[in-house]
């Protein structure tokens, strides 16, 4: 655990470009900048202006009401920020990237959630709303009912766990829970949970996670091509529409488990991460939960687990679910 103190005033940072810098080169809306859900057409091809300079947007405030923080190179401190859309793009060289379109007092910026190159062309595959909660795209949590493996091997529903309960971790054996928290969100758009069907990864029951919750895989052979044996994969990158899918509709109760360190624990027998105390993750929690966590952590962040994160581009043409299923036998 340990690292530099985390100021509560600055919970999220992202690289942005003016929306006009990402425009349609060929397609139905030729010349138009990337926009909201009513201003884009799937299949249009976008390019990034090579003269556009990336800038850093710093956000603060509760997830439902983010605003520009002091020190941001974009906008004015206190300006409200609205998330208009989340777009899925595919580069001409096979690299996928998601882009958020944000509005700051009438001006718009594009915030890529991965590498975006001016030397590549990007086809718009799909778009979705951000459910009114910009920061929740990084939420890391288990759905109510998920069974967690305890120190003695017994499994218990995540919502029944309390600080002090000892949970089995992959790297450090039994470890006590330091804090638990719960959050209820609308199960729509970017908040719709990911369901991994029973048997898909060798689990006896379905596993439901927040879409950006990362699962752990140990590769004996570097099938993904990340250059490391230990890899973390976001649940949303595993969705295949058959054995792993999004479950929209209604609300979902999410439960967070915090340890002294960022741990790999077992949910329905599948190795997954515990809550990581980091700016982008904390920005996905409500203000009260964030305050509780920072009091518990003494205003310090975690050192992330040493596994490298696989991007959507890394997983192109790879059956990541099969790799995870094989890893679950080890």
C-alpha positions in Angstrom: 0.0 0.0 0.0 1.6 3.5 0.0 2.3 6.2 -2.4 1.8 10.0 -2.5 -1.2 11.6 -0.8 -4.3 12.0 -2.9 -6.0 15.4 -2.7 -9.7 14.9 -2.5 -10.2 18.0 -4.7 -8.8 16.2 -7.8 -10.3 12.8 -8.3 -10.0 12.2 -12.1 -7.7 13.3 -14.9 -8.1 12.6 -18.6 -6.5 13.6 -21.8 -8.8 15.5 -24.2 -8.8 17.1 -27.6 -11.2 19.7 -29.0 -14.2 17.8 -30.5 -13.5 19.6 -33.8 -10.1 17.8 -34.0 -11.8 14.4 -34.4 -14.0 14.7 -37.5 -15.5 12.6 -40.2 -13.2 12.2 -43.2 -15.5 9.9 -45.2 -19.1 9.0 -44.5 -22.6 10.4 -44.2 -21.6 13.3 -42.0 -18.4 14.3 -43.8 -16.5 17.1 -42.1 -18.6 17.1 -38.9 -16.9 16.8 -35.5 -17.7 13.9 -33.3 -20.8 14.8 -31.3 -23.6 13.4 -29.1 -25.8 10.5 -29.9 -27.9 12.4 -32.4 -24.9 13.8 -34.3 -23.1 10.6 -35.3 -23.7 7.8 -37.8 -22.3 4.3 -37.4 -19.9 3.5 -40.2 -18.5 7.0 -40.6 -14.7 7.2 -40.6 -13.0 9.7 -38.3 -9.5 11.1 -38.3 -7.6 13.1 -35.7 -6.2 16.5 -36.8 -2.4 16.0 -36.6 -2.0 19.6 -35.4 -4.3 19.1 -32.4 -2.5 19.2 -29.1 -3.7 17.0 -26.2 -4.6 18.8 -23.0 -5.4 17.6 -19.5 -8.9 17.9 -18.0 -9.0 17.5 -14.2 -12.4 16.8 -12.7 -13.7 17.1 -9.2 -17.1 16.7 -7.4 -19.6 13.8 -7.0 -19.9 11.3 -9.9 -23.3 12.7 -10.9 -22.2 16.4 -10.9 -18.6 16.6 -12.0 -17.0 20.0 -12.6 -13.6 21.3 -13.7 -11.0 21.3 -10.9 -8.4 24.0 -10.2 -5.2 23.3 -12.2 -7.0 21.9 -15.2 -5.6 23.0 -18.6 -9.2 22.8 -20.0 -12.1 24.9 -18.8 -12.4 27.1 -15.8 -12.5 25.9 -12.2 -16.1 25.2 -11.1 -17.4 24.7 -14.6 -19.9 21.8 -14.8 -19.0 18.9 -17.1 -21.6 16.9 -18.9 -20.9 13.5 -20.6 -22.9 13.5 -23.9 -21.9 10.1 -25.3 -19.5 7.2 -25.3 -18.4 6.1 -28.8 -16.7 2.8 -29.8 -14.2 3.3 -32.7 -12.1 0.8 -34.6 -8.8 1.9 -36.1 -7.8 0.9 -39.7 -4.9 -1.1 -38.2 -7.1 -3.0 -35.8 -6.8 -1.0 -32.6 -10.1 -0.3 -30.8 -10.6 2.8 -28.7 -13.5 4.3 -26.8 -14.1 8.1 -26.8 -16.2 10.2 -24.5 -17.7 13.4 -25.7 -17.9 16.0 -22.9 -19.4 19.4 -22.8 -18.0 22.3 -20.7 -20.2 25.4 -20.7 -21.1 25.1 -24.4 -17.7 23.9 -25.7 -17.0 20.2 -26.4 -14.0 18.0 -26.0 -13.3 14.4 -27.0 -11.7 12.2 -24.3 -10.1 9.0 -25.7 -10.0 6.1 -23.2 -7.0 4.7 -25.0 -4.4 5.6 -27.6 -5.7 7.8 -30.5 -3.3 8.4 -33.4 -3.5 11.1 -36.2 -1.9 8.5 -38.5 -4.9 6.1 -38.2 -8.5 6.2 -39.5 -11.3 5.2 -37.0 -14.6 3.8 -38.0 -17.5 4.4 -35.6 -18.9 1.1 -34.5 -21.5 2.0 -31.8 -22.5 4.7 -29.4 -24.2 4.7 -26.0 -25.1 7.2 -23.3 -23.0 7.6 -20.2 -26.1 7.3 -17.9 -25.5 10.8 -16.5 -22.5 9.7 -14.4 -19.3 10.6 -16.1 -17.0 9.2 -13.5 -18.7 5.9 -13.0 -17.0 4.4 -16.1 -14.1 3.4 -13.8 -16.2 1.8 -11.0 -14.7 -1.4 -9.6 -17.3 -3.5 -7.8 -19.1 -6.8 -7.4 -22.9 -7.2 -7.8 -24.9 -8.2 -4.7 -25.0 -12.0 -4.4 -21.5 -12.6 -5.7 -19.7 -15.3 -3.6 -16.2 -14.5 -2.4 -13.7 -17.1 -1.2 -12.7 -16.7 2.4 -9.5 -17.8 4.2 -10.7 -21.3 5.0 -12.1 -21.9 1.5 -15.7 -21.2 2.3 -17.6 -18.9 0.0 -19.8 -16.1 1.3 -22.0 -13.5 -0.4 -20.1 -10.3 -0.9 -22.8 -8.2 0.8 -22.4 -10.3 4.0 -18.7 -9.5 4.5 -17.4 -7.0 7.0 -14.1 -5.3 8.0 -11.9 -7.9 9.7 -13.2 -10.9 7.7 -10.3 -12.8 6.2 -10.4 -13.4 2.5 -8.1 -15.6 0.4 -5.8 -13.6 -1.9 -3.7 -14.9 -4.7 -0.4 -13.2 -3.7 -0.6 -12.7 0.1 -2.7 -15.6 1.5 -5.5 -14.7 3.9 -5.9 -11.0 4.3 -8.4 -9.0 6.4 -10.9 -6.7 4.8 -10.2 -3.1 5.7 -13.5 -1.5 4.5 -16.7 -2.4 2.6 -19.1 -0.1 0.8 -22.2 -0.3 -1.3 -23.5 1.7 -4.2 -26.7 1.5 -6.2 -26.6 2.6 -9.9 -28.9 2.5 -12.8 -28.1 -0.6 -14.9 -28.0 1.2 -18.2 -25.4 2.5 -20.7 -21.9 2.4 -19.4 -23.2 1.2 -16.0 -24.9 -1.9 -17.2 -23.1 -4.8 -15.5 -21.3 -7.6 -17.3 -22.6 -11.1 -16.7 -20.2 -14.1 -17.1 -22.4 -17.2 -17.4 -21.9 -20.2 -15.2 -19.3 -22.5 -16.9 -17.9 -19.8 -19.2 -14.9 -19.4 -16.9 -15.4 -22.6 -15.0 -17.5 -21.0 -12.3 -20.5 -22.9 -10.9 -22.7 -19.8 -10.9 -23.1 -16.6 -13.0 -20.7 -13.8 -12.0 -21.9 -10.2 -12.3 -19.4 -7.4 -12.2 -19.2 -3.7 -13.0 -18.0 -3.3 -16.6 -14.6 -1.9 -15.8 -13.8 -4.5 -13.1 -10.7 -6.3 -14.1 -10.2 -10.1 -14.1 -6.8 -11.7 -13.6 -5.1 -14.1 -15.9 -1.7 -15.8 -15.6 -0.3 -16.7 -19.0 2.3 -19.5 -19.2 2.6 -18.5 -22.9 2.2 -14.9 -23.9 -0.9 -15.5 -26.1 -2.0 -11.9 -25.7 1.3 -10.4 -26.6 1.6 -8.0 -23.7 5.1 -9.2 -22.8 4.1 -10.1 -19.3 2.7 -13.3 -17.7 0.3 -11.6 -15.4 -2.5 -9.7 -17.2 -5.6 -7.8 -16.1 -8.6 -7.7 -18.4 -11.7 -5.5 -18.0 -15.0 -7.4 -17.9 -16.4 -5.3 -20.8 -13.6 -6.5 -23.1 -14.8 -10.1 -22.6 -18.3 -9.5 -23.8 -19.2 -11.8 -26.7 -23.0 -11.7 -26.6 -23.3 -15.4 -25.9 -21.6 -16.6 -22.7 -20.6 -13.1 -21.5 -23.0 -10.2 -21.9 -24.3 -6.8 -20.6 -27.4 -6.9 -18.4 -29.2 -3.6 -18.8 -32.4 -2.7 -17.0 -33.5 -1.5 -13.6 -30.8 -0.9 -10.9 -27.8 -2.9 -9.7 -26.4 -3.0 -6.2 -22.6 -2.9 -6.3 -20.4 -3.9 -3.3 -16.7 -2.7 -2.9 -14.0 -4.6 -0.9 -10.9 -2.7 0.2 -7.7 -4.3 1.6 -4.5 -2.7 2.7 -3.1 -3.6 -0.7 -4.6 -3.9 -4.2 -5.3 -7.7 -4.1 -6.4 -10.4 -6.5 -9.2 -12.3 -4.8 -11.6 -15.0 -5.9 -15.2 -14.2 -7.0 -17.3 -17.4 -7.8 -13.8 -19.0 -8.0 -12.6 -16.5 -10.7 -9.5 -14.4 -9.8 -10.5 -10.7 -9.9 -9.1 -7.4 -8.4 -10.2 -5.9 -5.2 -11.0 -2.1 -5.0 -8.0 -0.1 -6.2 -7.6 3.2 -4.5 -6.6 5.5 -7.4 -8.0 8.8 -8.8 -9.9 7.3 -11.7 -11.5 4.6 -9.6 -12.5 6.9 -6.8 -14.1 9.2 -9.3 -16.6 6.3 -10.0 -17.8 6.3 -6.4 -20.2 8.8 -4.7 -18.8 11.5 -2.5 -19.6 9.8 0.8 -17.9 6.5 -0.1 -14.8 8.3 -1.4 -14.5 10.3 1.9 -14.9 7.0 3.9 -12.2 5.3 1.8 -9.7 8.2 2.1 -10.2 8.4 5.9 -9.6 4.7 6.1 -6.5 4.9 3.9 -5.1 7.9 5.6 -5.5 9.9 2.4 -3.1 7.5 0.5 -3.5 5.5 -2.7 -2.6 1.9 -3.6 0.3 0.7 -5.6 -1.6 -1.2 -8.4 -1.1 -4.9 -8.7 1.9 -5.6 -11.0 -0.1 -7.3 -13.7 -0.2 -5.3 -17.0 -3.6 -4.3 -18.3 -4.7 -5.7 -21.7 -6.3 -3.1 -23.9 -9.1 -3.8 -26.4 -6.5 -3.7 -29.2 -4.4 -6.4 -27.4 -7.5 -8.6 -27.4 -8.3 -8.3 -31.1 -8.6 -11.8 -32.6 -8.0 -13.5 -29.2 -10.5 -15.6 -27.3 -9.7 -14.0 -23.9 -12.5 -15.9 -22.2 -10.9 -19.2 -23.1 -7.5 -18.0 -21.8 -9.2 -17.1 -18.5 -11.0 -20.4 -18.3 -7.7 -22.3 -18.7 -6.1 -20.1 -16.1 -8.8 -20.9 -13.6 -7.6 -24.6 -13.5 -4.2 -23.5 -12.2 
